[in-house]
């Protein structure tokens, strides 16, 4: 039996009960690996050696993620994405163009000025990923 500290159990319960977030399974290993490799290549280009980035391999990372997930390590995946943007921001049109739905709005004081904020959410990360490929 694996003992989990109380704080970790509380965090895991909170994460697992959050809409759009669930515990990862071995079936998620390839998707997790793809996100890891692609995000490293996009984020660390020019920071780490190009040879290191070129050597990143989704299949190898997926095998490693399957091992990690089999070990009982607690990993969570997001199935939905939501963002807050300034209401008068061109990002609103970007969100809508990539399939986001308007969730709600509010105002917030920033630097002494009250600004409108808009929340947009994507219920399908696959649809968002496909839309991003089309606009990039």
N, CA, C and O atoms as CSV, one atom per row, in Angstrom:
chain,resi,resn,atom,element,x,y,z
A,1,UNK,N,N,0.840,-1.177,0.000
A,1,UNK,CA,C,0.000,0.000,0.000
A,1,UNK,C,C,0.886,1.242,0.000
A,1,UNK,O,O,1.886,1.310,0.715
A,2,UNK,N,N,0.508,2.199,-0.797
A,2,UNK,CA,C,1.282,3.433,-0.894
A,2,UNK,C,C,0.655,4.488,0.009
A,2,UNK,O,O,-0.532,4.789,-0.118
A,3,UNK,N,N,1.441,5.049,0.918
A,3,UNK,CA,C,0.937,6.094,1.816
A,3,UNK,C,C,1.102,7.447,1.153
A,3,UNK,O,O,2.156,7.754,0.597
A,4,UNK,N,N,0.059,8.247,1.215
A,4,UNK,CA,C,0.082,9.575,0.623
A,4,UNK,C,C,-0.160,10.588,1.731
A,4,UNK,O,O,-1.138,10.460,2.468
A,5,UNK,N,N,0.713,11.605,1.875
A,5,UNK,CA,C,0.511,12.617,2.907
A,5,UNK,C,C,-0.857,13.281,2.778
A,5,UNK,O,O,-1.399,13.407,1.679
A,6,UNK,N,N,-1.406,13.704,3.916
A,6,UNK,CA,C,-2.745,14.287,3.959
A,6,UNK,C,C,-2.884,15.460,2.992
A,6,UNK,O,O,-3.867,15.523,2.254
A,7,UNK,N,N,-1.925,16.394,2.976
A,7,UNK,CA,C,-2.017,17.552,2.082
A,7,UNK,C,C,-2.069,17.103,0.631
A,7,UNK,O,O,-2.821,17.666,-0.165
A,8,UNK,N,N,-1.283,16.102,0.281
A,8,UNK,CA,C,-1.290,15.598,-1.092
A,8,UNK,C,C,-2.642,14.979,-1.419
A,8,UNK,O,O,-3.146,15.152,-2.528
A,9,UNK,N,N,-3.233,14.264,-0.475
A,9,UNK,CA,C,-4.565,13.679,-0.710
A,9,UNK,C,C,-5.595,14.769,-0.939
A,9,UNK,O,O,-6.450,14.638,-1.814
A,10,UNK,N,N,-5.525,15.845,-0.164
A,10,UNK,CA,C,-6.461,16.951,-0.348
A,10,UNK,C,C,-6.299,17.575,-1.736
A,10,UNK,O,O,-7.284,17.850,-2.421
A,11,UNK,N,N,-5.056,17.791,-2.139
A,11,UNK,CA,C,-4.785,18.360,-3.452
A,11,UNK,C,C,-5.301,17.442,-4.545
A,11,UNK,O,O,-5.921,17.906,-5.502
A,12,UNK,N,N,-5.048,16.133,-4.414
A,12,UNK,CA,C,-5.503,15.175,-5.426
A,12,UNK,C,C,-7.019,15.165,-5.500
A,12,UNK,O,O,-7.578,15.091,-6.595
A,13,UNK,N,N,-7.699,15.236,-4.362
A,13,UNK,CA,C,-9.158,15.254,-4.351
A,13,UNK,C,C,-9.676,16.506,-5.027
A,13,UNK,O,O,-10.620,16.440,-5.814
A,14,UNK,N,N,-9.070,17.650,-4.731
A,14,UNK,CA,C,-9.469,18.903,-5.357
A,14,UNK,C,C,-9.261,18.848,-6.864
A,14,UNK,O,O,-10.154,19.223,-7.625
A,15,UNK,N,N,-8.102,18.390,-7.300
A,15,UNK,CA,C,-7.807,18.315,-8.731
A,15,UNK,C,C,-8.779,17.377,-9.432
A,15,UNK,O,O,-9.310,17.709,-10.492
A,16,UNK,N,N,-9.015,16.213,-8.848
A,16,UNK,CA,C,-9.878,15.221,-9.489
A,16,UNK,C,C,-11.328,15.681,-9.549
A,16,UNK,O,O,-12.092,15.201,-10.386
A,17,UNK,N,N,-11.718,16.607,-8.672
A,17,UNK,CA,C,-13.102,17.079,-8.686
A,17,UNK,C,C,-13.271,18.377,-9.476
A,17,UNK,O,O,-14.380,18.905,-9.558
A,18,UNK,N,N,-12.188,18.899,-10.058
A,18,UNK,CA,C,-12.252,20.120,-10.847
A,18,UNK,C,C,-12.711,19.769,-12.262
A,18,UNK,O,O,-12.107,18.912,-12.906
A,19,UNK,N,N,-13.770,20.417,-12.756
A,19,UNK,CA,C,-14.239,20.106,-14.110
A,19,UNK,C,C,-13.130,20.279,-15.139
A,19,UNK,O,O,-12.408,21.276,-15.128
A,20,UNK,N,N,-13.003,19.300,-16.028
A,20,UNK,CA,C,-12.001,19.372,-17.086
A,20,UNK,C,C,-10.637,18.870,-16.682
A,20,UNK,O,O,-9.722,18.844,-17.505
A,21,UNK,N,N,-10.474,18.465,-15.420
A,21,UNK,CA,C,-9.193,17.911,-14.952
A,21,UNK,C,C,-9.466,16.519,-14.412
A,21,UNK,O,O,-10.410,16.306,-13.651
A,22,UNK,N,N,-8.626,15.573,-14.818
A,22,UNK,CA,C,-8.807,14.199,-14.349
A,22,UNK,C,C,-7.448,13.549,-14.156
A,22,UNK,O,O,-6.424,14.045,-14.625
A,23,UNK,N,N,-7.465,12.436,-13.459
A,23,UNK,CA,C,-6.234,11.674,-13.263
A,23,UNK,C,C,-5.798,11.080,-14.597
A,23,UNK,O,O,-6.620,10.563,-15.354
A,24,UNK,N,N,-4.516,11.157,-14.874
A,24,UNK,CA,C,-3.979,10.592,-16.115
A,24,UNK,C,C,-3.925,9.073,-16.005
A,24,UNK,O,O,-3.755,8.515,-14.921
A,25,UNK,N,N,-4.075,8.421,-17.155
A,25,UNK,CA,C,-3.926,6.968,-17.234
A,25,UNK,C,C,-2.822,6.664,-18.238
A,25,UNK,O,O,-2.307,7.560,-18.907
A,26,UNK,N,N,-2.467,5.386,-18.330
A,26,UNK,CA,C,-1.441,4.982,-19.299
A,26,UNK,C,C,-1.837,5.362,-20.720
A,26,UNK,O,O,-0.972,5.589,-21.566
A,27,UNK,N,N,-3.133,5.433,-20.985
A,27,UNK,CA,C,-3.611,5.804,-22.319
A,27,UNK,C,C,-3.279,7.255,-22.665
A,27,UNK,O,O,-3.325,7.633,-23.835
A,28,UNK,N,N,-2.945,8.074,-21.662
A,28,UNK,CA,C,-2.599,9.477,-21.889
A,28,UNK,C,C,-1.118,9.679,-22.179
A,28,UNK,O,O,-0.706,10.786,-22.525
A,29,UNK,N,N,-0.320,8.641,-22.048
A,29,UNK,CA,C,1.138,8.777,-22.136
A,29,UNK,C,C,1.592,9.420,-23.441
A,29,UNK,O,O,2.451,10.302,-23.423
A,30,UNK,N,N,1.037,9.000,-24.563
A,30,UNK,CA,C,1.475,9.551,-25.860
A,30,UNK,C,C,1.125,11.031,-25.972
A,30,UNK,O,O,1.931,11.820,-26.466
A,31,UNK,N,N,-0.062,11.415,-25.522
A,31,UNK,CA,C,-0.467,12.824,-25.596
A,31,UNK,C,C,0.383,13.683,-24.662
A,31,UNK,O,O,0.789,14.785,-25.031
A,32,UNK,N,N,0.649,13.191,-23.470
A,32,UNK,CA,C,1.503,13.927,-22.525
A,32,UNK,C,C,2.892,14.106,-23.128
A,32,UNK,O,O,3.472,15.189,-23.057
A,33,UNK,N,N,3.420,13.040,-23.721
A,33,UNK,CA,C,4.753,13.105,-24.330
A,33,UNK,C,C,4.782,14.103,-25.475
A,33,UNK,O,O,5.739,14.866,-25.610
A,34,UNK,N,N,3.740,14.105,-26.301
A,34,UNK,CA,C,3.690,15.038,-27.433
A,34,UNK,C,C,3.684,16.488,-26.946
A,34,UNK,O,O,4.390,17.334,-27.495
A,35,UNK,N,N,2.888,16.771,-25.916
A,35,UNK,CA,C,2.848,18.125,-25.353
A,35,UNK,C,C,4.212,18.487,-24.774
A,35,UNK,O,O,4.699,19.600,-24.975
A,36,UNK,N,N,4.823,17.557,-24.062
A,36,UNK,CA,C,6.129,17.825,-23.462
A,36,UNK,C,C,7.176,18.137,-24.527
A,36,UNK,O,O,7.890,19.135,-24.422
A,37,UNK,N,N,7.270,17.298,-25.538
A,37,UNK,CA,C,8.295,17.488,-26.573
A,37,UNK,C,C,8.031,18.768,-27.371
A,37,UNK,O,O,8.947,19.562,-27.585
A,38,UNK,N,N,6.793,18.971,-27.809
A,38,UNK,CA,C,6.484,20.165,-28.602
A,38,UNK,C,C,6.674,21.453,-27.799
A,38,UNK,O,O,7.163,22.451,-28.329
A,39,UNK,N,N,6.288,21.429,-26.524
A,39,UNK,CA,C,6.449,22.645,-25.718
A,39,UNK,C,C,7.920,22.936,-25.455
A,39,UNK,O,O,8.323,24.100,-25.454
A,40,UNK,N,N,8.729,21.908,-25.234
A,40,UNK,CA,C,10.159,22.130,-25.073
A,40,UNK,C,C,10.756,22.725,-26.338
A,40,UNK,O,O,11.539,23.673,-26.272
A,41,UNK,N,N,10.391,22.173,-27.487
A,41,UNK,CA,C,10.953,22.667,-28.748
A,41,UNK,C,C,10.546,24.115,-29.012
A,41,UNK,O,O,11.336,24.895,-29.544
A,42,UNK,N,N,9.324,24.471,-28.644
A,42,UNK,CA,C,8.854,25.846,-28.864
A,42,UNK,C,C,9.410,26.811,-27.827
A,42,UNK,O,O,9.727,27.956,-28.149
A,43,UNK,N,N,9.526,26.361,-26.603
A,43,UNK,CA,C,9.890,27.251,-25.501
A,43,UNK,C,C,11.393,27.447,-25.354
A,43,UNK,O,O,11.844,28.554,-25.060
A,44,UNK,N,N,12.172,26.392,-25.554
A,44,UNK,CA,C,13.598,26.458,-25.231
A,44,UNK,C,C,14.512,26.642,-26.435
A,44,UNK,O,O,15.734,26.599,-26.292
A,45,UNK,N,N,13.936,26.849,-27.628
A,45,UNK,CA,C,14.758,27.121,-28.815
A,45,UNK,C,C,15.553,28.402,-28.557
A,45,UNK,O,O,14.989,29.430,-28.181
A,46,UNK,N,N,16.859,28.327,-28.764
A,46,UNK,CA,C,17.714,29.477,-28.529
A,46,UNK,C,C,18.199,29.574,-27.088
A,46,UNK,O,O,19.052,30.401,-26.767
A,47,UNK,N,N,17.655,28.730,-26.226
A,47,UNK,CA,C,18.061,28.734,-24.807
A,47,UNK,C,C,18.939,27.526,-24.510
A,47,UNK,O,O,19.971,27.642,-23.849
A,48,UNK,N,N,18.516,26.357,-25.009
A,48,UNK,CA,C,19.323,25.147,-24.858
A,48,UNK,C,C,19.842,24.755,-26.238
A,48,UNK,O,O,19.382,25.275,-27.255
A,49,UNK,N,N,20.779,23.857,-26.262
A,49,UNK,CA,C,21.389,23.451,-27.528
A,49,UNK,C,C,20.346,22.866,-28.482
A,49,UNK,O,O,19.493,22.072,-28.084
A,50,UNK,N,N,20.432,23.274,-29.743
A,50,UNK,CA,C,19.517,22.755,-30.761
A,50,UNK,C,C,19.588,21.238,-30.856
A,50,UNK,O,O,18.579,20.581,-31.111
A,51,UNK,N,N,20.772,20.682,-30.653
A,51,UNK,CA,C,20.938,19.222,-30.730
A,51,UNK,C,C,20.117,18.512,-29.654
A,51,UNK,O,O,19.577,17.432,-29.891
A,52,UNK,N,N,20.028,19.117,-28.485
A,52,UNK,CA,C,19.213,18.533,-27.415
A,52,UNK,C,C,17.747,18.510,-27.824
A,52,UNK,O,O,17.063,17.500,-27.653
A,53,UNK,N,N,17.268,19.628,-28.364
A,53,UNK,CA,C,15.870,19.708,-28.778
A,53,UNK,C,C,15.583,18.763,-29.947
A,53,UNK,O,O,14.531,18.125,-29.994
A,54,UNK,N,N,16.520,18.679,-30.881
A,54,UNK,CA,C,16.333,17.795,-32.030
A,54,UNK,C,C,16.290,16.333,-31.593
A,54,UNK,O,O,15.670,15.499,-32.253
A,55,UNK,N,N,16.943,16.032,-30.493
A,55,UNK,CA,C,16.983,14.657,-29.995
A,55,UNK,C,C,15.767,14.241,-29.191
A,55,UNK,O,O,15.628,13.066,-28.851
A,56,UNK,N,N,14.883,15.178,-28.881
A,56,UNK,CA,C,13.677,14.824,-28.134
A,56,UNK,C,C,12.779,13.964,-29.012
A,56,UNK,O,O,12.529,14.292,-30.172
A,57,UNK,N,N,12.299,12.868,-28.453
A,57,UNK,CA,C,11.549,11.901,-29.228
A,57,UNK,C,C,10.239,11.567,-28.514
A,57,UNK,O,O,10.246,11.124,-27.365
A,58,UNK,N,N,9.125,11.781,-29.199
A,58,UNK,CA,C,7.811,11.561,-28.583
A,58,UNK,C,C,7.640,10.107,-28.152
A,58,UNK,O,O,7.141,9.844,-27.058
A,59,UNK,N,N,8.046,9.162,-28.993
A,59,UNK,CA,C,7.866,7.749,-28.655
A,59,UNK,C,C,8.658,7.365,-27.401
A,59,UNK,O,O,8.157,6.642,-26.541
A,60,UNK,N,N,9.900,7.857,-27.306
A,60,UNK,CA,C,10.715,7.562,-26.121
A,60,UNK,C,C,10.105,8.194,-24.870
A,60,UNK,O,O,10.053,7.569,-23.811
A,61,UNK,N,N,9.645,9.435,-25.002
A,61,UNK,CA,C,9.018,10.104,-23.847
A,61,UNK,C,C,7.719,9.400,-23.460
A,61,UNK,O,O,7.409,9.286,-22.274
A,62,UNK,N,N,6.957,8.927,-24.450
A,62,UNK,CA,C,5.701,8.218,-24.151
A,62,UNK,C,C,5.987,6.954,-23.355
A,62,UNK,O,O,5.262,6.631,-22.414
A,63,UNK,N,N,7.042,6.238,-23.730
A,63,UNK,CA,C,7.412,5.029,-22.979
A,63,UNK,C,C,7.753,5.390,-21.534
A,63,UNK,O,O,7.357,4.695,-20.598
A,64,UNK,N,N,8.484,6.474,-21.370
A,64,UNK,CA,C,8.840,6.917,-20.010
A,64,UNK,C,C,7.585,7.328,-19.241
A,64,UNK,O,O,7.456,6.990,-18.064
A,65,UNK,N,N,6.652,8.052,-19.881
A,65,UNK,CA,C,5.425,8.463,-19.206
A,65,UNK,C,C,4.582,7.251,-18.814
A,65,UNK,O,O,3.946,7.254,-17.761
A,66,UNK,N,N,4.573,6.200,-19.666
A,66,UNK,CA,C,3.831,4.991,-19.289
A,66,UNK,C,C,4.409,4.390,-18.011
A,66,UNK,O,O,3.664,3.949,-17.137
A,67,UNK,N,N,5.741,4.374,-17.904
A,67,UNK,CA,C,6.393,3.872,-16.687
A,67,UNK,C,C,5.994,4.714,-15.477
A,67,UNK,O,O,5.658,4.183,-14.418
A,68,UNK,N,N,6.034,6.024,-15.649
A,68,UNK,CA,C,5.689,6.931,-14.547
A,68,UNK,C,C,4.253,6.701,-14.112
A,68,UNK,O,O,3.972,6.627,-12.916
A,69,UNK,N,N,3.342,6.587,-15.068
A,69,UNK,CA,C,1.929,6.401,-14.732
A,69,UNK,C,C,1.670,5.032,-14.116
A,69,UNK,O,O,0.807,4.908,-13.247
A,70,UNK,N,N,2.393,4.005,-14.543
A,70,UNK,CA,C,2.255,2.671,-13.942
A,70,UNK,C,C,2.756,2.657,-12.505
A,70,UNK,O,O,2.283,1.865,-11.690
A,71,UNK,N,N,3.712,3.530,-12.190
A,71,UNK,CA,C,4.338,3.535,-10.861
A,71,UNK,C,C,3.408,4.059,-9.769
A,71,UNK,O,O,3.695,3.908,-8.581
A,72,UNK,N,N,2.291,4.675,-10.172
A,72,UNK,CA,C,1.373,5.221,-9.172
A,72,UNK,C,C,1.598,6.695,-8.888
A,72,UNK,O,O,0.948,7.266,-8.012
A,73,UNK,N,N,2.517,7.319,-9.625
A,73,UNK,CA,C,2.730,8.757,-9.464
A,73,UNK,C,C,1.454,9.480,-9.886
A,73,UNK,O,O,0.830,9.113,-10.882
A,74,UNK,N,N,1.074,10.485,-9.145
A,74,UNK,CA,C,-0.166,11.200,-9.417
A,74,UNK,C,C,0.070,12.292,-10.450
A,74,UNK,O,O,0.766,13.274,-10.191
A,75,UNK,N,N,-0.514,12.106,-11.609
A,75,UNK,CA,C,-0.418,13.049,-12.710
A,75,UNK,C,C,-1.851,13.381,-13.127
A,75,UNK,O,O,-2.702,12.495,-13.195
A,76,UNK,N,N,-2.110,14.639,-13.402
A,76,UNK,CA,C,-3.438,15.060,-13.844
A,76,UNK,C,C,-3.341,15.671,-15.220
A,76,UNK,O,O,-2.325,16.269,-15.574
A,77,UNK,N,N,-4.395,15.522,-15.997
A,77,UNK,CA,C,-4.453,16.127,-17.322
A,77,UNK,C,C,-5.658,17.045,-17.416
A,77,UNK,O,O,-6.703,16.798,-16.815
A,78,UNK,N,N,-5.486,18.105,-18.181
A,78,UNK,CA,C,-6.582,19.047,-18.412
A,78,UNK,C,C,-7.245,18.691,-19.728
A,78,UNK,O,O,-6.578,18.502,-20.745
A,79,UNK,N,N,-8.552,18.602,-19.697
A,79,UNK,CA,C,-9.315,18.328,-20.911
A,79,UNK,C,C,-9.992,19.588,-21.430
A,79,UNK,O,O,-10.575,19.581,-22.515
A,80,UNK,N,N,-9.919,20.658,-20.669
A,80,UNK,CA,C,-10.504,21.925,-21.062
A,80,UNK,C,C,-9.498,23.032,-20.758
A,80,UNK,O,O,-8.641,22.892,-19.885
A,81,UNK,N,N,-9.620,24.122,-21.487
A,81,UNK,CA,C,-8.768,25.286,-21.242
A,81,UNK,C,C,-9.662,26.514,-21.181
A,81,UNK,O,O,-10.582,26.668,-21.984
A,82,UNK,N,N,-9.380,27.385,-20.223
A,82,UNK,CA,C,-10.107,28.654,-20.130
A,82,UNK,C,C,-9.090,29.774,-19.898
A,82,UNK,O,O,-8.065,29.577,-19.246
A,83,UNK,N,N,-9.396,30.946,-20.442
A,83,UNK,CA,C,-8.527,32.110,-20.265
A,83,UNK,C,C,-9.373,33.337,-19.964
A,83,UNK,O,O,-10.539,33.421,-20.352
A,84,UNK,N,N,-8.764,34.282,-19.267
A,84,UNK,CA,C,-9.361,35.605,-19.065
A,84,UNK,C,C,-8.594,36.568,-19.939
A,84,UNK,O,O,-7.363,36.556,-19.947
A,85,UNK,N,N,-9.308,37.407,-20.680
A,85,UNK,CA,C,-8.661,38.423,-21.519
A,85,UNK,C,C,-9.358,39.757,-21.277
A,85,UNK,O,O,-10.508,39.800,-20.839
A,86,UNK,N,N,-8.646,40.846,-21.567
A,86,UNK,CA,C,-9.278,42.159,-21.483
A,86,UNK,C,C,-10.420,42.198,-22.490
A,86,UNK,O,O,-10.266,41.746,-23.625
A,87,UNK,N,N,-11.552,42.730,-22.083
A,87,UNK,CA,C,-12.738,42.745,-22.934
A,87,UNK,C,C,-12.555,43.451,-24.256
A,87,UNK,O,O,-13.158,43.049,-25.251
A,88,UNK,N,N,-11.739,44.495,-24.300
A,88,UNK,CA,C,-11.531,45.256,-25.535
A,88,UNK,C,C,-10.240,44.835,-26.221
A,88,UNK,O,O,-9.566,45.658,-26.841
A,89,UNK,N,N,-9.902,43.588,-26.114
A,89,UNK,CA,C,-8.630,43.071,-26.593
A,89,UNK,C,C,-8.863,42.257,-27.864
A,89,UNK,O,O,-9.828,41.496,-27.933
A,90,UNK,N,N,-7.993,42.401,-28.876
A,90,UNK,CA,C,-8.122,41.559,-30.070
A,90,UNK,C,C,-8.058,40.063,-29.746
A,90,UNK,O,O,-8.478,39.236,-30.556
A,91,UNK,N,N,-7.539,39.715,-28.573
A,91,UNK,CA,C,-7.483,38.308,-28.176
A,91,UNK,C,C,-8.878,37.700,-28.107
A,91,UNK,O,O,-9.028,36.489,-28.266
A,92,UNK,N,N,-9.901,38.519,-27.873
A,92,UNK,CA,C,-11.281,38.006,-27.857
A,92,UNK,C,C,-11.620,37.400,-29.214
A,92,UNK,O,O,-12.192,36.313,-29.289
A,93,UNK,N,N,-11.265,38.106,-30.282
A,93,UNK,CA,C,-11.535,37.590,-31.627
A,93,UNK,C,C,-10.723,36.331,-31.904
A,93,UNK,O,O,-11.203,35.402,-32.556
A,94,UNK,N,N,-9.482,36.308,-31.401
A,94,UNK,CA,C,-8.646,35.117,-31.556
A,94,UNK,C,C,-9.303,33.929,-30.861
A,94,UNK,O,O,-9.387,32.838,-31.425
A,95,UNK,N,N,-9.767,34.146,-29.638
A,95,UNK,CA,C,-10.418,33.060,-28.896
A,95,UNK,C,C,-11.612,32.530,-29.668
A,95,UNK,O,O,-11.775,31.320,-29.824
A,96,UNK,N,N,-12.443,33.435,-30.147
A,96,UNK,CA,C,-13.643,33.036,-30.884
A,96,UNK,C,C,-13.271,32.310,-32.182
A,96,UNK,O,O,-13.915,31.330,-32.558
A,97,UNK,N,N,-12.230,32.797,-32.859
A,97,UNK,CA,C,-11.817,32.189,-34.131
A,97,UNK,C,C,-11.255,30.790,-33.938
A,97,UNK,O,O,-11.267,29.983,-34.867
A,98,UNK,N,N,-10.765,30.498,-32.747
A,98,UNK,CA,C,-10.196,29.176,-32.490
A,98,UNK,C,C,-11.171,28.263,-31.745
A,98,UNK,O,O,-10.779,27.231,-31.201
A,99,UNK,N,N,-12.439,28.656,-31.728
A,99,UNK,CA,C,-13.466,27.764,-31.199
A,99,UNK,C,C,-13.827,27.926,-29.741
A,99,UNK,O,O,-14.564,27.104,-29.196
A,100,UNK,N,N,-13.326,28.969,-29.094
A,100,UNK,CA,C,-13.663,29.172,-27.681
A,100,UNK,C,C,-15.079,29.715,-27.555
A,100,UNK,O,O,-15.566,30.440,-28.422
A,101,UNK,N,N,-15.715,29.354,-26.472
A,101,UNK,CA,C,-17.037,29.889,-26.156
A,101,UNK,C,C,-16.887,30.922,-25.052
A,101,UNK,O,O,-16.060,30.770,-24.153
A,102,UNK,N,N,-17.697,31.979,-25.125
A,102,UNK,CA,C,-17.693,32.987,-24.074
A,102,UNK,C,C,-18.312,32.357,-22.831
A,102,UNK,O,O,-19.416,31.815,-22.890
A,103,UNK,N,N,-17.605,32.427,-21.712
A,103,UNK,CA,C,-18.072,31.821,-20.462
A,103,UNK,C,C,-18.730,32.862,-19.570
A,103,UNK,O,O,-19.754,32.600,-18.939
A,104,UNK,N,N,-18.132,34.040,-19.526
A,104,UNK,CA,C,-18.662,35.089,-18.661
A,104,UNK,C,C,-17.736,36.275,-18.630
A,104,UNK,O,O,-16.691,36.286,-19.280
A,105,UNK,N,N,-18.127,37.271,-17.870
A,105,UNK,CA,C,-17.318,38.467,-17.778
A,105,UNK,C,C,-17.350,39.046,-16.379
A,105,UNK,O,O,-18.181,38.679,-15.549
A,106,UNK,N,N,-16.444,39.941,-16.146
A,106,UNK,CA,C,-16.385,40.667,-14.887
A,106,UNK,C,C,-15.537,41.904,-15.101
A,106,UNK,O,O,-14.928,42.077,-16.157
A,107,UNK,N,N,-15.499,42.754,-14.105
A,107,UNK,CA,C,-14.595,43.900,-14.164
A,107,UNK,C,C,-13.583,43.755,-13.043
A,107,UNK,O,O,-13.844,43.132,-12.014
A,108,UNK,N,N,-12.434,44.341,-13.269
A,108,UNK,CA,C,-11.373,44.294,-12.268
A,108,UNK,C,C,-10.631,45.607,-12.309
A,108,UNK,O,O,-10.464,46.202,-13.374
A,109,UNK,N,N,-10.183,46.065,-11.149
A,109,UNK,CA,C,-9.387,47.288,-11.092
A,109,UNK,C,C,-7.924,46.928,-11.295
A,109,UNK,O,O,-7.355,46.126,-10.555
A,110,UNK,N,N,-7.336,47.530,-12.298
A,110,UNK,CA,C,-5.923,47.306,-12.596
A,110,UNK,C,C,-5.265,48.665,-12.733
A,110,UNK,O,O,-5.617,49.437,-13.625
A,111,UNK,N,N,-4.317,48.964,-11.865
A,111,UNK,CA,C,-3.625,50.255,-11.912
A,111,UNK,C,C,-4.550,51.433,-11.716
A,111,UNK,O,O,-4.330,52.500,-12.287
A,112,UNK,N,N,-5.589,51.249,-10.908
A,112,UNK,CA,C,-6.518,52.331,-10.626
A,112,UNK,C,C,-7.599,52.522,-11.682
A,112,UNK,O,O,-8.408,53.445,-11.579
A,113,UNK,N,N,-7.620,51.674,-12.681
A,113,UNK,CA,C,-8.614,51.760,-13.751
A,113,UNK,C,C,-9.454,50.481,-13.738
A,113,UNK,O,O,-8.915,49.378,-13.649
A,114,UNK,N,N,-10.761,50.635,-13.827
A,114,UNK,CA,C,-11.646,49.469,-13.899
A,114,UNK,C,C,-11.729,49.022,-15.348
A,114,UNK,O,O,-12.096,49.798,-16.230
A,115,UNK,N,N,-11.382,47.756,-15.584
A,115,UNK,CA,C,-11.372,47.223,-16.948
A,115,UNK,C,C,-12.293,46.010,-17.035
A,115,UNK,O,O,-12.420,45.243,-16.081
A,116,UNK,N,N,-12.938,45.847,-18.202
A,116,UNK,CA,C,-13.765,44.657,-18.388
A,116,UNK,C,C,-12.893,43.457,-18.750
A,116,UNK,O,O,-11.936,43.580,-19.514
A,117,UNK,N,N,-13.229,42.314,-18.200
A,117,UNK,CA,C,-12.545,41.065,-18.530
A,117,UNK,C,C,-13.566,40.095,-19.099
A,117,UNK,O,O,-14.732,40.105,-18.706
A,118,UNK,N,N,-13.127,39.270,-20.013
A,118,UNK,CA,C,-13.985,38.253,-20.605
A,118,UNK,C,C,-13.316,36.896,-20.434
A,118,UNK,O,O,-12.108,36.757,-20.620
A,119,UNK,N,N,-14.121,35.896,-20.076
A,119,UNK,CA,C,-13.611,34.530,-19.949
A,119,UNK,C,C,-14.066,33.729,-21.163
A,119,UNK,O,O,-15.238,33.751,-21.539
A,120,UNK,N,N,-13.118,33.025,-21.765
A,120,UNK,CA,C,-13.395,32.143,-22.894
A,120,UNK,C,C,-12.884,30.760,-22.542
A,120,UNK,O,O,-11.883,30.617,-21.839
A,121,UNK,N,N,-13.573,29.744,-23.033
A,121,UNK,CA,C,-13.138,28.384,-22.755
A,121,UNK,C,C,-13.278,27.484,-23.963
A,121,UNK,O,O,-14.178,27.648,-24.787
A,122,UNK,N,N,-12.382,26.542,-24.050
A,122,UNK,CA,C,-12.413,25.514,-25.084
A,122,UNK,C,C,-12.767,24.201,-24.408
A,122,UNK,O,O,-12.121,23.823,-23.430
A,123,UNK,N,N,-13.764,23.507,-24.899
A,123,UNK,CA,C,-14.134,22.223,-24.316
A,123,UNK,C,C,-13.383,21.076,-24.964
A,123,UNK,O,O,-13.397,19.957,-24.452
A,124,UNK,N,N,-12.734,21.340,-26.073
A,124,UNK,CA,C,-11.984,20.294,-26.758
A,124,UNK,C,C,-10.578,20.794,-27.054
A,124,UNK,O,O,-10.387,21.706,-27.858
A,125,UNK,N,N,-9.604,20.192,-26.400
A,125,UNK,CA,C,-8.220,20.575,-26.666
A,125,UNK,C,C,-7.802,20.157,-28.068
A,125,UNK,O,O,-6.948,20.801,-28.677
A,126,UNK,N,N,-8.394,19.086,-28.588
A,126,UNK,CA,C,-8.081,18.680,-29.960
A,126,UNK,C,C,-8.538,19.746,-30.943
A,126,UNK,O,O,-7.815,20.081,-31.881
A,127,UNK,N,N,-9.729,20.278,-30.732
A,127,UNK,CA,C,-10.242,21.330,-31.613
A,127,UNK,C,C,-9.371,22.585,-31.506
A,127,UNK,O,O,-9.084,23.229,-32.515
A,128,UNK,N,N,-8.954,22.930,-30.296
A,128,UNK,CA,C,-8.089,24.099,-30.104
A,128,UNK,C,C,-6.758,23.876,-30.820
A,128,UNK,O,O,-6.275,24.763,-31.523
A,129,UNK,N,N,-6.173,22.710,-30.647
A,129,UNK,CA,C,-4.895,22.407,-31.286
A,129,UNK,C,C,-5.014,22.491,-32.807
A,129,UNK,O,O,-4.141,23.049,-33.471
A,130,UNK,N,N,-6.074,21.947,-33.344
A,130,UNK,CA,C,-6.307,22.008,-34.790
A,130,UNK,C,C,-6.463,23.462,-35.262
A,130,UNK,O,O,-5.903,23.850,-36.288
A,131,UNK,N,N,-7.214,24.247,-34.519
A,131,UNK,CA,C,-7.412,25.657,-34.879
A,131,UNK,C,C,-6.100,26.432,-34.812
A,131,UNK,O,O,-5.841,27.284,-35.663
A,132,UNK,N,N,-5.282,26.150,-33.824
A,132,UNK,CA,C,-3.992,26.847,-33.688
A,132,UNK,C,C,-3.073,26.513,-34.852
A,132,UNK,O,O,-2.328,27.375,-35.318
A,133,UNK,N,N,-3.115,25.280,-35.325
A,133,UNK,CA,C,-2.288,24.916,-36.480
A,133,UNK,C,C,-2.705,25.717,-37.715
A,133,UNK,O,O,-1.864,26.082,-38.536
A,134,UNK,N,N,-4.004,25.986,-37.840
A,134,UNK,CA,C,-4.515,26.713,-39.005
A,134,UNK,C,C,-4.122,28.186,-38.979
A,134,UNK,O,O,-3.907,28.783,-40.034
A,135,UNK,N,N,-4.022,28.793,-37.768
A,135,UNK,CA,C,-3.702,30.223,-37.693
A,135,UNK,C,C,-2.214,30.490,-37.576
A,135,UNK,O,O,-1.781,31.634,-37.715
A,136,UNK,N,N,-1.426,29.461,-37.323
A,136,UNK,CA,C,0.024,29.692,-37.164
A,136,UNK,C,C,0.779,29.498,-38.443
A,136,UNK,O,O,2.000,29.656,-38.469
